[in-house]
């Protein structure tokens, strides 16, 4: 009997070694679940009685039970790798046989199906062409076709127009250019139309043009700039002939009495002199070659701040010239300046102001930023997926009536530089109430602008073959029904406000896009596979399905880190990740083996000890038996 007992122990210890060895072998297998041998003792018993002191008959292996505990989750570089955080199994189609696995190392086969390393197809919920999940389970397939373009039918603009902006219907006077000599020492009062007190301007008799412009700039409503231009076309003219005929060419230039450091040692042509001046440390100076009064190319020097220039040049043969050039002053007076009154006998500035014409600057011009308060651009798309730039311009108008409790803005629209919506003739009028909320656009409280005259064109300004505007007399219904058949679209400004804050584009969304190629895949925590396209769009291609079982230990392992359903496991409970008791999906991750290598090595030692001990039982029984045989 001791032999049988020892043999059963050897068999049990051998199984324990096998299970432990298998766990150790799969310590790095993704999705592997460790096993543990479970043992039970053996007793021989009769039908009526087991005896008062029964002696056991050894041990037997009752079960090899797998542990389905969560393994560690590690990150990978593959976007389709997935790990389940929580309960559940991936559902795999192995040529018609359904298997279940926790190993989420997935890729795409030549037909676009999501498969594991054994080419088993991952199952999930498929999506239609618009990315809507159907709820029908099947093999997940990644469509690699281009995403068809979608024309723009709606643009939502959520803006804030700055109520502090001024009305752009100002009148200005351009005074000048004024010679420095004509205004040096002059004193005058600036009168204002808004009732502000007069501002006195007193120009120093010794001021340079730059200093005179600076003094004028101190007066509210006046803006002045100064420029000094010296053209060397006198007698002699400073040209290539003068330089080439010089025995010892010299040139010097002083800026407001300070010499400009120039390297004139290797001046052999007029271009050499121009380069030397432009390479100097004075950034306000620029030199160029122009055609002089005598028809030859001569030197021109400009100081863009209006400082006085003193120059001298000579050829070493007794020829040359010296002189002083003062700057000119240009002044602009805005609509607040009502007049100029000189307080000195010299009244050249007053005369020039009164003689200057009034220039109206309130006429909208999309090429002149000074004629509109705000502008914003966005990209829209025609039916062929071609992109076009839509620009909205906003110009503040004088408040209607007495201006109490209401404000108005003109709205212009251009696509690729051409007016649309008839705004080249009559802009839309947006009216706001005392709280800054949009009341209406051209009397329509919906805040919508319908653009129904747009003809999409190519870069040459010719129709590009995309859908054009609706037929004459056809009424455009908003929202534009699907599928659209014309180029008409809606600009929705209902969320636009007019607050005392800076102009801002809070949100601007349009529903069109160009064609796109598949550029990448993303997987959400709910297992939804999103395709990313080169046009910036994304679309759901499907959703991974997970299965759980009432008795997970009843699953039967069939290799390749997969299991199949059995009678003991019960039928699978299938659902979407992160719903019910099912776990969530971690993308670009895999679940590592849940084997504790340290514990398995300890178990290996224990199994080895048990094996040796049972072998000792057999050895001892053999020795006892041999003793009995040796009795004579």
C-alpha positions in Angstrom: 0.0 0.0 0.0 2.8 2.4 0.7 4.1 1.9 -2.8 0.7 3.0 -4.2 0.6 6.0 -1.8 4.1 7.1 -2.9 3.3 6.6 -6.6 0.2 8.8 -6.3 2.3 11.4 -4.6 4.9 11.2 -7.4 2.1 11.6 -10.0 0.6 14.6 -8.1 4.0 16.3 -7.7 4.8 15.7 -11.4 1.5 17.4 -12.3 2.3 20.3 -10.0 5.7 20.6 -11.6 4.1 20.6 -15.1 1.6 23.3 -14.2 4.2 25.5 -12.5 6.6 25.0 -15.5 3.8 26.0 -17.9 3.2 29.1 -15.8 6.8 30.0 -15.9 7.1 29.4 -19.6 4.2 31.8 -20.3 5.3 34.5 -17.9 5.7 36.9 -20.9 2.8 35.7 -22.9 0.3 38.5 -23.5 -3.1 37.7 -22.1 -2.0 34.5 -20.5 -3.7 33.4 -17.3 -1.8 31.3 -14.8 -3.0 27.9 -13.5 -2.8 26.1 -10.2 -3.1 22.4 -9.6 -5.6 21.4 -6.9 -5.3 18.1 -5.0 -7.5 15.8 -2.9 -6.7 12.9 -0.6 -7.8 9.2 -1.3 -9.4 6.9 1.2 -10.7 3.3 0.7 -14.0 2.6 2.3 -16.5 -0.2 2.4 -20.1 -0.1 1.6 -21.2 -0.1 5.2 -18.3 1.3 7.1 -15.1 3.2 6.5 -13.5 1.8 9.6 -12.7 3.5 12.8 -9.1 4.5 11.9 -9.0 4.6 8.1 -5.6 5.0 6.4 -5.4 7.1 3.3 -4.5 5.7 -0.1 -2.6 8.7 -1.3 -3.5 11.8 -3.4 -5.1 12.6 -6.7 -5.3 15.7 -8.9 -8.8 17.1 -8.6 -8.5 20.0 -11.0 -6.1 22.4 -12.8 -7.8 25.7 -12.2 -6.9 28.9 -14.1 -6.7 32.3 -12.4 -8.5 35.0 -14.4 -7.2 37.8 -12.3 -6.3 41.1 -14.0 -2.7 41.3 -15.5 -0.6 44.4 -15.6 -1.3 46.8 -18.6 1.7 47.9 -20.6 1.8 50.4 -23.4 2.9 49.6 -27.0 3.5 51.4 -30.2 0.7 49.7 -32.1 -2.5 51.8 -32.2 -4.6 48.7 -32.6 -3.3 46.9 -29.6 -5.9 46.8 -26.9 -6.1 45.7 -23.3 -9.2 45.0 -21.2 -9.3 46.8 -17.9 -11.8 44.7 -16.0 -14.0 41.8 -16.9 -14.6 40.4 -20.4 -13.0 38.6 -23.4 -12.4 39.6 -27.0 -14.5 37.7 -29.4 -12.5 36.0 -32.2 -13.8 34.3 -35.3 -11.5 31.4 -36.2 -13.0 30.4 -39.5 -16.4 30.0 -38.1 -15.4 28.8 -34.6 -15.9 31.4 -32.0 -13.0 31.8 -29.5 -12.5 34.1 -26.6 -9.2 35.8 -25.6 -7.7 38.4 -23.4 -4.7 38.9 -25.7 -5.2 42.1 -27.6 -2.3 42.1 -30.0 -4.2 43.1 -33.2 -3.4 44.2 -36.7 -5.0 44.5 -40.1 -4.9 41.7 -42.8 -4.8 42.3 -46.5 -8.6 42.5 -46.7 -8.8 45.2 -44.0 -10.1 42.9 -41.2 -8.8 43.4 -37.7 -7.1 40.1 -36.7 -4.8 38.7 -34.1 -1.5 37.0 -34.7 -3.2 33.8 -35.7 -5.4 35.6 -38.3 -8.5 35.2 -36.1 -10.9 38.1 -36.9 -12.0 40.4 -34.1 -15.7 40.7 -33.8 -17.7 43.8 -32.9 -20.5 46.1 -33.9 -20.2 47.4 -37.4 -20.9 51.0 -38.5 -22.7 52.4 -41.6 -21.2 54.9 -44.1 -22.0 57.9 -41.9 -20.2 56.3 -38.9 -23.3 55.3 -37.0 -23.0 52.1 -35.0 -25.5 49.6 -36.2 -25.6 47.3 -33.2 -25.1 44.3 -35.5 -22.2 42.0 -34.6 -19.8 40.9 -37.2 -16.1 40.9 -38.1 -14.6 44.3 -37.8 -13.2 45.7 -41.0 -11.2 48.9 -41.6 -12.4 50.6 -44.8 -9.3 52.2 -46.5 -11.4 54.1 -49.2 -11.1 57.8 -49.4 -13.7 59.8 -47.4 -16.0 61.5 -49.9 -16.2 65.3 -49.7 -19.1 67.2 -48.2 -20.2 70.6 -49.3 -20.8 73.4 -46.7 -24.4 74.1 -46.0 -24.2 75.8 -42.7 -21.7 78.0 -40.9 -22.3 78.9 -37.2 -20.4 82.0 -36.2 -20.3 82.9 -32.5 -18.6 86.3 -32.4 -18.3 89.3 -30.2 -18.3 92.7 -31.9 -16.6 95.4 -29.7 -19.2 98.0 -28.8 -16.4 100.4 -28.0 -15.4 100.6 -31.7 -15.9 103.9 -33.4 -18.0 104.6 -36.4 -15.8 104.5 -39.5 -17.3 107.5 -41.3 -14.6 109.9 -40.4 -13.4 112.8 -42.6 -9.7 113.6 -42.8 -7.5 116.3 -44.3 -4.1 115.5 -45.7 -1.9 118.5 -45.1 1.4 118.7 -46.9 4.0 117.9 -47.7 5.2 121.0 -45.7 8.8 122.2 -46.0 10.6 122.5 -42.7 11.4 126.2 -43.3 7.7 127.0 -43.7 6.6 125.7 -40.3 9.7 126.3 -38.1 8.9 128.7 -35.3 5.1 128.6 -36.1 2.6 128.4 -33.3 -1.1 127.5 -33.8 -4.2 126.3 -31.9 -6.0 123.1 -32.9 -9.8 123.6 -32.7 -12.1 120.5 -32.1 -15.6 119.7 -33.2 -16.5 117.8 -30.1 -16.1 120.8 -27.8 -12.7 119.8 -26.4 -10.5 122.8 -25.5 -8.1 124.0 -28.1 -4.6 122.5 -28.1 -1.6 124.8 -28.8 1.2 123.6 -31.0 4.5 125.5 -30.8 7.2 124.4 -33.2 10.8 125.2 -32.3 12.5 127.5 -34.8 15.6 125.2 -34.8 13.6 122.0 -35.0 14.4 119.3 -37.5 11.6 117.8 -39.6 11.5 114.8 -37.2 11.2 117.1 -34.2 8.6 119.2 -35.8 6.5 116.1 -36.7 6.9 114.9 -33.1 5.6 118.2 -31.7 2.6 118.1 -34.1 1.9 114.5 -33.0 1.3 115.7 -29.5 -1.9 117.4 -30.6 -5.0 115.1 -30.4 -6.5 114.5 -33.9 -3.2 115.3 -35.7 -0.8 112.6 -37.1 2.5 113.7 -38.6 5.5 112.1 -40.2 8.7 113.4 -41.6 10.9 112.3 -44.5 14.2 113.7 -45.8 15.1 113.0 -49.4 18.4 114.0 -51.0 18.8 113.4 -54.8 22.3 114.0 -56.1 21.5 115.2 -59.6 22.9 118.7 -59.3 26.0 120.1 -60.9 28.0 117.9 -60.8 25.7 114.9 -60.6 26.8 112.0 -58.4 26.7 109.2 -61.0 28.9 106.4 -62.2 30.8 108.8 -64.6 31.8 111.1 -61.7 33.0 108.2 -59.6 34.9 106.4 -62.4 36.6 109.7 -63.4 37.8 110.5 -59.8 41.4 110.3 -59.0 40.6 110.2 -55.3 36.8 109.8 -54.6 35.5 110.9 -51.2 31.9 111.1 -49.8 30.6 112.1 -46.3 27.1 112.3 -44.9 26.1 113.9 -41.6 22.7 113.2 -39.9 21.6 116.1 -37.9 25.2 117.1 -37.4 26.5 113.6 -36.5 28.8 112.0 -39.1 27.6 108.7 -40.6 30.4 106.1 -40.5 31.0 104.9 -44.1 33.6 102.7 -45.7 34.5 104.6 -49.0 37.9 103.0 -49.5 36.8 100.7 -52.3 34.2 102.8 -54.1 34.5 102.1 -57.8 30.9 102.5 -58.9 27.6 104.1 -57.9 26.3 100.7 -56.7 29.4 100.3 -54.4 28.4 103.6 -52.8 24.8 102.6 -52.4 25.8 99.3 -50.8 28.2 101.1 -48.4 25.4 103.5 -47.2 22.9 100.7 -46.8 25.3 98.6 -44.8 25.9 101.4 -42.3 24.7 101.1 -38.7 22.0 103.8 -39.3 18.8 101.9 -39.9 16.7 105.0 -40.8 19.0 105.7 -43.8 18.4 104.0 -47.2 20.2 104.6 -50.5 19.1 103.7 -54.1 19.9 104.5 -57.7 17.3 106.7 -59.5 17.1 108.5 -62.8 18.1 112.1 -62.4 16.9 115.2 -64.2 19.7 114.9 -66.7 18.7 111.4 -67.6 21.6 109.6 -65.9 21.4 107.3 -62.9 22.3 109.2 -59.8 22.3 108.6 -56.0 19.3 109.1 -53.8 19.4 109.0 -50.0 16.3 108.9 -47.8 16.1 109.4 -44.1 12.7 108.0 -43.0 12.5 110.0 -39.8 13.1 113.4 -41.3 16.6 114.3 -39.9 18.6 117.0 -41.6 21.3 115.7 -44.0 24.6 117.4 -44.7 26.7 115.9 -47.5 30.0 116.5 -49.2 31.5 114.6 -52.2 34.6 115.2 -54.3 36.7 113.5 -57.1 40.1 114.8 -56.0 40.3 116.8 -59.2 38.6 119.9 -57.8 35.1 118.8 -58.7 32.4 118.0 -56.2 29.5 119.5 -54.2 28.4 120.1 -50.6 25.0 120.9 -49.3 22.2 120.6 -46.7 18.8 118.9 -47.2 16.0 119.4 -44.7 13.0 117.1 -44.3 9.4 117.6 -45.3 6.4 117.1 -42.9 3.1 115.4 -43.8 0.2 115.8 -41.5 -3.2 114.1 -41.4 -6.1 115.7 -39.4 -9.0 113.4 -38.4 -12.7 114.3 -38.2 -12.4 115.7 -34.7 -10.2 118.6 -35.9 -12.5 121.5 -36.8 -9.9 124.1 -37.7 -6.4 125.6 -37.2 -5.8 129.1 -35.9 -2.3 130.5 -36.1 -1.1 132.5 -33.1 2.0 133.9 -35.0 2.4 136.0 -38.1 3.7 133.0 -39.9 0.6 131.1 -40.7 1.7 128.6 -43.4 0.3 125.6 -41.5 -3.1 127.3 -41.2 -3.1 128.2 -44.9 -2.1 124.7 -45.9 -4.8 123.1 -43.6 -7.6 125.3 -45.1 -6.4 124.5 -48.6 -6.3 120.8 -48.1 -9.3 118.8 -49.5 -11.6 116.8 -47.2 -11.2 113.0 -47.8 -14.0 110.8 -46.7 -12.8 107.5 -45.3 -16.0 105.7 -44.4 -16.5 103.9 -47.7 -16.0 100.1 -47.2 -13.0 98.6 -49.0 -12.1 95.0 -48.3 -8.5 95.7 -49.2 -8.2 98.6 -46.7 -8.3 97.5 -43.1 -9.0 101.0 -42.0 -12.5 100.8 -43.6 -13.9 98.0 -41.5 -13.9 97.3 -37.7 -13.6 93.6 -37.7 -13.1 90.7 -40.1 -12.9 86.9 -39.8 -12.2 84.2 -42.4 -13.0 80.5 -42.5 -12.7 77.8 -45.1 -15.8 76.4 -46.8 -16.1 73.6 -49.4 -18.0 73.2 -52.6 -19.7 69.9 -53.8 -16.4 68.7 -55.3 -14.5 69.2 -52.0 -12.6 72.2 -53.3 -11.7 74.7 -50.5 -12.7 78.4 -50.7 -12.1 81.2 -48.2 -15.2 83.0 -46.8 -14.5 86.3 -45.2 -17.0 88.2 -43.2 -16.5 92.0 -42.6 -18.2 94.0 -39.9 -18.5 97.8 -40.1 -20.0 99.8 -37.3 -22.8 102.2 -38.4 -24.1 105.3 -36.6 -26.8 104.2 -34.2 -30.3 104.7 -35.7 -32.6 107.4 -34.3 -31.3 109.0 -31.1 -28.9 106.1 -30.6 -30.5 105.0 -27.3 -30.8 101.2 -26.7 -29.9 100.1 -30.2 -26.8 99.6 -32.3 -26.2 98.6 -36.0 -23.4 97.0 -37.9 -23.1 96.3 -41.6 -22.1 92.8 -42.6 -20.3 92.1 -45.9 -19.3 88.7 -47.3 -16.7 87.6 -49.8 -15.7 84.2 -51.1 -12.2 84.1 -52.7 -12.2 87.9 -52.9 -15.6 88.1 -54.7 -18.7 89.6 -53.0 -21.6 87.2 -52.3 -25.1 87.6 -50.9 -25.4 90.9 -52.8 -23.3 92.7 -50.3 -21.3 94.5 -53.0 -24.5 96.6 -53.4 -26.3 96.4 -50.1 -24.7 94.9 -47.0 -26.7 93.0 -44.4 -27.7 95.1 -41.3 -27.2 93.4 -37.9 -29.1 95.2 -35.1 -28.3 94.7 -31.4 -30.3 95.7 -28.3 -29.2 97.5 -25.2 -27.9 94.3 -23.7 -25.6 93.5 -26.6 -27.8 90.7 -27.9 -28.5 90.3 -31.6 -32.1 91.4 -32.4 -32.2 90.7 -36.1 -30.4 90.7 -39.4 -32.3 92.7 -42.0 -35.3 92.4 -39.8 -35.1 88.6 -39.5 -34.9 87.6 -35.8 -33.4 84.2 -36.7 -30.0 85.8 -37.2 -29.4 83.8 -40.5 -27.9 85.1 -43.7 -28.7 82.9 -46.7 -26.0 83.0 -49.4 -27.7 81.8 -52.6 -25.7 83.5 -55.4 -22.3 81.8 -55.0 -20.7 80.2 -58.1 -17.7 78.2 -57.0 -14.7 79.1 -59.2 -11.2 77.9 -59.8 -7.9 79.8 -59.3 -8.4 81.4 -62.8 -11.8 82.8 -61.8 -13.7 80.3 -64.0 -16.6 78.0 -62.7 -15.0 74.8 -61.5 -17.8 72.4 -62.3 -19.2 72.2 -58.8 -22.9 72.7 -58.0 -23.9 76.4 -58.5 -26.7 78.6 -57.0 -30.3 77.6 -57.1 -32.5 78.5 -60.1 -34.0 81.9 -60.3 -37.1 82.1 -58.1 -36.3 79.0 -56.1 -36.7 79.6 -52.4 -33.9 78.3 -50.2 -35.4 76.5 -47.1 -33.3 76.6 -43.9 -31.9 74.4 -42.6 -30.9 73.2 -46.0 -32.2 69.6 -46.4 -30.0 66.6 -47.1 -28.8 65.9 -49.7 -28.1 69.4 -50.8 -28.3 70.1 -54.6 -27.0 73.7 -54.9 -24.1 75.8 -53.6 -26.5 77.7 -51.2 -25.5 77.8 -47.6 -26.5 79.6 -44.4 -24.4 81.9 -42.1 -25.9 81.7 -38.7 -25.0 84.8 -36.5 -27.6 84.2 -33.9 -25.0 83.7 -31.2 -23.2 86.9 -32.0 -23.0 89.6 -29.3 -21.9 93.2 -29.0 -20.2 93.7 -25.7 -17.7 96.2 -24.5 -14.9 93.7 -24.9 -12.3 93.0 -27.6 -13.5 91.4 -30.9 -13.3 87.7 -30.5 -14.3 84.5 -32.5 -15.7 82.4 -29.7 -16.6 79.6 -32.1 -16.9 79.1 -35.8 -18.0 75.7 -37.2 -19.0 74.7 -40.7 -20.1 71.3 -41.8 -18.2 70.8 -45.0 -14.9 69.1 -45.7 -12.7 68.0 -48.6 -11.9 64.4 -49.6 -9.6 62.6 -47.2 -7.3 59.6 -47.1 -7.0 57.3 -44.1 -4.1 58.5 -42.0 -4.5 56.7 -38.7 -6.8 54.8 -36.3 -7.8 55.6 -32.7 -9.6 53.4 -30.2 -11.7 54.9 -27.4 -12.2 53.5 -23.9 -15.6 52.2 -25.2 -13.8 50.2 -27.9 -14.9 52.4 -30.8 -12.5 52.4 -33.7 -12.2 55.9 -35.2 -10.6 56.4 -38.6 -8.6 59.7 -38.9 -8.4 61.2 -42.4 -6.0 63.7 -43.9 -8.8 66.3 -44.1 -9.0 66.4 -40.3 -12.2 64.4 -40.1 -12.7 61.3 -38.1 -15.4 58.6 -38.4 -16.4 55.6 -36.4 -15.7 52.3 -38.2 -17.0 49.9 -35.6 -16.9 49.0 -31.9 -15.2 46.1 -30.3 -17.6 43.6 -28.6 -16.7 41.9 -25.3 -18.1 38.7 -23.8 -18.4 37.6 -20.2 -19.4 34.3 -18.6 -21.2 33.4 -15.4 -18.6 30.8 -14.8 -15.3 31.9 -16.3 -13.5 28.8 -14.9 -15.8 26.7 -17.0 -14.1 27.9 -20.2 -11.9 25.4 -22.0 -8.4 26.5 -23.0 -7.6 25.6 -26.6 -4.2 27.2 -27.1 -3.1 30.5 -28.7 -4.1 32.2 -25.5 -7.8 31.6 -26.2 -10.7 29.7 -24.8 -14.0 28.2 -26.0 -17.4 28.1 -24.5 -18.4 24.9 -22.6 -21.5 23.7 -20.9 -20.0 24.5 -17.5 -19.1 28.1 -18.5 -22.6 28.9 -19.7 -23.5 31.1 -22.7 -21.6 34.3 -23.3 -23.0 37.7 -22.2 -22.0 40.0 -25.1 -22.0 43.8 -24.9 -20.1 47.0 -25.6 -17.0 47.8 -23.5 -17.5 49.9 -20.3 -21.1 48.8 -20.1 -22.7 46.6 -17.4 -20.0 44.5 -15.8 -17.7 44.6 -18.8 -14.4 46.4 -18.5 -13.1 49.3 -20.6 -10.6 49.3 -23.4 -7.1 50.7 -23.2 -5.7 51.5 -26.6 -2.1 51.0 -27.6 -1.8 48.7 -24.6 -1.7 45.0 -23.9 -2.5 43.0 -20.8 0.6 41.1 -19.6 0.5 37.6 -18.2 -0.8 37.5 -14.6 1.8 35.0 -13.6 3.8 36.0 -10.5 7.2 34.7 -11.4 8.6 34.9 -7.8 5.7 32.8 -6.5 6.0 30.3 -9.3 9.7 29.8 -8.5 8.8 29.1 -4.8 6.1 26.7 -6.0 8.7 24.9 -8.1 10.9 24.3 -5.1 7.9 23.0 -3.1 6.9 20.7 -5.9 10.5 19.4 -6.2 10.5 18.8 -2.4 7.2 16.9 -2.6 8.5 14.8 -5.4 11.6 13.9 -3.5 9.7 13.1 -0.4 7.3 10.8 -2.2 10.2 9.1 -3.9 11.6 8.5 -0.3 8.4 6.8 0.7 8.8 4.3 -2.1 12.4 3.8 -1.3 11.6 3.1 2.4 8.8 0.7 1.5 11.2 -1.1 -0.8 13.7 -1.4 2.0 11.1 -2.8 4.4 9.9 -5.3 1.8 13.5 -6.4 1.1 14.0 -7.0 4.9 10.9 -9.4 4.9 12.2 -11.2 1.9 15.5 -11.8 3.5 14.0 -13.6 6.6 14.9 -17.3 6.6 
